[in-house]
Amino acid sequence: MKIKLKIFLSLIFAANAFLAGAQLAMSLKMNRSNYLQYEVVYAKVNIRNNSGHAVIFGNNKRLKGRLLFKIIDRNRNPVNIFNEEQSYPMQGIIIEAGQSKEFVIPVSRFYDLKRCNTYRMYAFIEHNMFEDLYRSNDVTFEVNKGSVAWEKIVGIPEFMSPKKKGKVAKRNYKLVTLSEGSQKSNYLVIDDTRRIYSVIFLSYELGEERISHEIDGISRLHLLVPMSPKIFVYLVVDVNGKIDEESVYKRTQSIPALVRGPNGKIYVTGGSKAKKDVDYK
């Protein structure tokens, strides 16, 4: 009996020791350390399940769990979540024992990162299967205004304007540059005096090459963006930030360029259409 009791107690101790060692290993990465104000800030969270049990995020009370972030600014002021009930949706996620899963999360859609500041952040998991919280490493990043390289003010076309009599509503197209070390990023920002309508990352600055731009008869912005010495992306963007047209050109004996025709139509002349997976990836 004593031997059986010792074995039984040993098994209980081993089981308790195993559960006590249950854990989720987390890592946090960001693609950049500098973001433009109002740009969506993304983070990549990797979760590895070392608990020996499948971790399920579900509706059942025992399966309730959330992926959250702790963020503070340079003055150690906390950045709060917009809505406690609307954290990143994890319901239905299953991480099997020994498995890793990656999540790319638009953090700024859940936390207020609109102010220009320096932030420190880590991710953490709370789950009813575990007594402890499990957290990632810390990362630091900045949110900055950038510098306006050029600005174009346009009127909103009649067919897009609210049916009200009065002055023509205006919208601003801005090319904004943001420096990170020796590298510069180019963004298109569309705004007016009341709000930001769109922030679109265009490219990294490429030597002396510059982004060409023209406005057409319905206030759309045409852009020719150099992506490499040979490849150019042609974009047509409306006043709300919707991309109406996108195509890729390559340099040949001539260089692609934007031209305004006699009827006011904007088109690309020079170069030729590029082929995906042949001329670019």
N, C-alpha and C positions, 0 to 999 in steps of 0.2 A: 504493500500500500504506500509506504514512504517513497519508494522509487517512482510509482505512478504519479504521486502528488508532486514530486520534484519535477517530473517531466511536464505535468500540466502547468505548474507555475512558470516553468521555463518558457513554455509556448506562449502563455499570456504576456510575459515580459517581452519576448521577442516581437509579438504582435504590436504591443504598445510602443516599443522602440521604433518599429517600422512606421507606424502612423505618426509618431512624433517627428520623424524625419521627413514626412511628406512635404513637398514644396513645389512651387512653380518658379522656374528660373526665367527672368525677364531681362530683355535688353532693349534699349531705345536708341534710335538713330534719326538724324535729320539730313536731308540732302544738301542743305546750305546752313550757314551760320548768320546770314543777313537776308532779311525779307523786306519787301516794299510795303509801306503802310497800306492796309486794306487788301493786300494779297492774301490768298488762302494759305495758311501755314500747315504743312503736312508733316506728320511724324510716322516713322515705321517702328512698330512694336513687335518684337519676337517673343513668343511665350513657349517655353518647353515644359512639358508635364513630367516631372520626376517623382510623382506621388505614388506610382504603382497602381493608380485607379484612373478610369476615364473621368475627365472633368467635363461636365455637361452644364451649359447655361440654358435654363428653362424657366417655365412659369411656376412649377412646383416650388414650395417654400424651401425645401432642401437644396434645390438646384438654382436658387437665385444667386446671381453674381453680376458684377459690373467691372468694366475697365474704365479707370478714371485717371486724371492727371492732377498733380500738385504743381502749381506754377506761382512763382513770386517774381516781382520786378526788382530793379537794382536797389530800391529802398526797403526791400523785404516785405512789401505790401502784397497780400495774396491776390491772385486773379481768380475770381469766382466763376463757376459754371453758370451759364445763362439760365438753365432750368434743371433742377435736381432730378426731375423725372425723365429727362431726355438726354441721358449720357449716350456714348457710342453704343449702338445696338449690338448686343452679344447673344440675344436669344436665339436658340437653335444651333449655336456653335458647340461642337464636340471636339475635345482634344484628348485623343487616346493616350494611354500610358506610354511614356517614352517618345511621344510625338511632339514636333514643334510646329507652330503655326505663326504666320506673319500677317500683320494687319497694317494697312496704310490708312491713317486716320487724319481727316481734315480738322485739326485741333481747334482752329479759329472759328469753326462753325459751332463749337460747344462752349468755348471760353473767349472772353473779351480781350482780344489782342490788338485792338485798333490803335492804341496809344503808342507813340514812338518811345521805346524804352529798351533796356536790356533785361532779358528774362532767363530764369533758371527753371528747369522743369524735369520731373520724373513721372513715369507711369506706374500705376499700381492696380492690383486686382483685389477686390473683396468678394468672397464667395462663402456661402453658408456651409459648404463642405469642410472649410478650414477655419480654425480658430484665429490664425494669424493673417495679416495682410502681406502680400508679396509685392515688392517694388523693383523697379529697374534702376539702372545707373542714371546719373544726372546729365543733362545737356544744357548748354547755354547758347542763346541766339539773340539777335537784335532785330528790332523793327524800326525802319527809318523812312524818311520822306523821299529821299532820292533828289535828283536835280532835273528840272524841266529843260529838255533840249530844244523842243519847239512845241507850239500850241496853235491849234486851228479852231476857230469858233464858227459853228454852223447853225442854221435855223432848222428846226424839226419840220420835215415835210408835212404838208397839209393833210395827207392821207394817214399820217401817224399821230397827228395832234388831236387832243381832246376837242370836241365840237363846241368851242367857246369863241366868242368874238373878243378881240383884243390884240395885244402885241404878239408877235411871233416868238414862240419859246425857243431858247438857244441851248446848245449843247457844246461841250469842249472836248476836242481830241487832244491828248497830250502824249508826247513821247518823253518818258521819264527814264533816266539812267540811274543805276544803283551800283556802287563799287563794293567789291569784296576782295580785299587784297589788291592784286594787280589786275583782276578781272572785272569787267563791267557788264552788267545785264541791261537789256532794253525792254521796256514795258510800254504797252499802250494803256492809258488811263482815260476813261470816258466819264465826265462828270458835269454838273452844273452847280449853281450856288447852293443847292439844297442837299444833294446826295451824290454818291459814287455809284455809277451804273455798271461799270465793268473794269476789271484789272486783268490784262492779258499779257503773259510773258511772251515776248517775241523771239529773242535771240541773245546770245553773248556777243559783245562787240568784237568785230573782226578787223584788226588793223586800221587802215584808213577807209575801209568800205563803210558807206552810210546807207541808212534806210531811206528809200525814195517814197514820196507820198503825193497823192493828188485827191481832190474832192470832186465827186461827180454831181450831176444835176439833181439828185434826190438825197444829197448830203451824206452819201456813203464815202468812207475813207478807203482809198486804194493804197496798198502798201506793197513794196517790193523789198523783201528782207534778205540780205546776203547771209547764208548759213555756212558757207565755205567759199574759197576763192572761185569755185566753179558752179555752186548750187545756190539758187535763189527761190524763195517762197513768195508767191503772189497771193495776197489776201484782200478780200473786199468785206468791210465791216460796216454795219449800220449804226445808228446813233444809240442803240441800246446794247451794243456789244455783240450782236448776233453776227456770226461769220456767214455771209451769203455765198462766198466763193473762195476756194482754196486750190491752188495748183502749184506745181514745181517746175522750174525752168533751169536749164543748164547753159553755161557759157560755151559758145562755139567759136566761129571766126569773129562773131560779134557778141556784145554783152547785152543781156536783157535790160530793158529800160521802160519806164512808164511814159506814155505819150497821150496827149489830149487831141482828139480828132476835131475836125471843123464843126461837127454837130455837138461837141462837148463830151462825147463818149471817151472813156479812159480805156486804154488797152496796152498790152505788153508788146513791144517790138524788139527784135534782136534775139539771139540765142535760139533755143528750141525747147520743146517740152521734154522734161526728164522722165526716165522710167524708174519706178521703184525697184529695188533689189538689183538694178543694173547700174544706174548712175548715183543712187543714194539709198540709204536704209532708213 
